[in-house]
């Protein structure tokens, strides 16, 4: 049976190193933002869930938090550029390397050496991500996005936002760190996907001289959904930092986020529609390997609080 492999163009291949550099800024930004959120907190305050308006106003006066926000801004720009260059399924999983960087940073902050369990977890993480990206690079490709696919993504995002809004309205006092992390990374998973959609559609509009078509209204709906998901996710991440360690937050951002983004890219956007069956099996196994490595890494490496 003939197997059709898809080679990335040189321009698409450039998206891989761009995404890797973005993961470095993601790890550094997360560390600095957590330090900024934790500055001046007592142990009792550190266990609370959620930030109020006064807390948010206080953050903008803390240099560490501002530095972290700037780094995350750079990470987002690099991620968007990598999404413009390459398929979502290729570049999105590379963000998981940020957790490896976080493990090293936390070990240095704690003045401790990385033990064998941590090194083994890093190997699982890097091996799983490397295998996933290698297969994705030759079996997936960016495909034209139809209105029906776009509507499905927007409907799912609207449902997620509505559920989170209701949860915040009725159950916020019962929220745990894990809930904040899962909620944030689910939203950021949609941010990456919708951003990819917006980038591709704007690129298409530019090629045809920005002539407005009736279906182009969906692009503006995407921009609105992107803004809502990004702002909501950013707030929830700060709440996660206030109630949990940075390693746990980064673990969520680098595992659940890519899984959601890639799943939408494969299931809804059809980026793996031409991939052979064996590629799907490898995706599942490689994803499981990376998830196992990240889980082990998040439980093994040192956790520190800013002094």
Secondary structure, DSSP 8 states (H G I E B T S, - for coil): ---------HHHHHHHHHHHHHHHHHHHHHHHHHHHHHTT--HHHHT-----HHHHHHHTT-HHHHHHHHHHHHHHHHHHHHHHHS-HHHHGGGGGHHHHHHHHHHHHHTT----HHHHHHHHHHHHHHHHHHHHHHHH-------HHHHHHHHHHHHHHHHHHHHHHHHHGGG--HHHHHHHHHHHHHHHHHHHHHHHHHHHHHHHTTT---GGGHHHHHHHHHHHHHHHHHHHHHHHHHHHS-HHHHHHHHHHHHHHHHHHHHHHTS-TTTT--HHHHHHHHHHHHHHHHHHHHHHHHS------
